[in-house]
């Protein structure tokens, strides 16, 4: 076995194909409830990490010259500049040979170089082999989330016919926030700070106009199209609620909910459901190739889960997030 740095920008077609095969095989075993991504979507995701993931570095494990495992180190800035997120993926046919642990050992020096004290692991199913492996290395469960999916072809369109509550109107845009609304939009996105995060050290992003513009530039660079729908309180003119949806060029059949939040003073009127229903109608009208929409919620966020279920989302899987310290991981891997 050989482990070396992996650069998606310069990787050969053979390496990218092997990475896709290993990723798809792992997905089919770990998440059989959802089809794995095709080659183009897999490579697109590899080459364009989502903005909230930060800077990413990769390592690949080869057995007899074939890529069978991958490690990723994601480094966010700002609120989460003390956290290193590590993901390890191994082809199912090569598991239980110590490859995952070897990849993690290869990534660890880069983690230590950052000086970040906290290491988080990618979300996984409770009781899965990945969960048991992480526990042996000293990781502990710090959060639980529900991944929900709206399957367009299996959902009655009537679920999306949700009226806007009296006293409010909807507005929206694609990719670029109107300058006259950006301050109000940033203030409304701050409402997501109330979302539960369990015991995770990960902090929810703080929003202001500058950060909004930076995110828009990053998404544009990735070929992502962001739709935004907001609820405007007619009496005050303030934005009372927001929802966003991302569609990536490399996977046009699937969209991802970015943020949905309602300002505390405007809760209890059904704005969340109205916003998400309006967004669903819009994206299906403008991007009819979208057949699946994915969102995630902390399991404690029962209100938003109920809102999603009301317009047709179903729980696809439940995942755990794990965390340890850089010192603890170093000690575990030295044994």
Buried (B, 14 or more C-beta within 10 A) or exposed (E): BEBEEBEBEEBEEEBBBBBBBBBBBBBEBBBEEBEBBBBEBBBBBBBBBBBBEBEBBBBBBBBEEBBBBBBBBBBBEEEBEBBBBBBBBBBBEBBEBEBBBBBBBBBBEBBBEBEBEBBBBBBBBEEBBBBEBBEEBBBEBBBBBBBBBBEBEEBEEEBBEBEBBEBBEBEBBEEBBEEEBBBBBBBBBBBBEEBBBBEBBBBBBEBBBEBBBEBBEBBEEBEBBBBBBBBBBEEEEBBBBBBBBBBBEBBBEBBBBBBBBBBEEBBEBBBBBBBBBBBBBBBBEEBEEBBBBBBBBBBBBEEBBEBBEBBBBEBBBEBBBBBBBBEBBBEBBEE
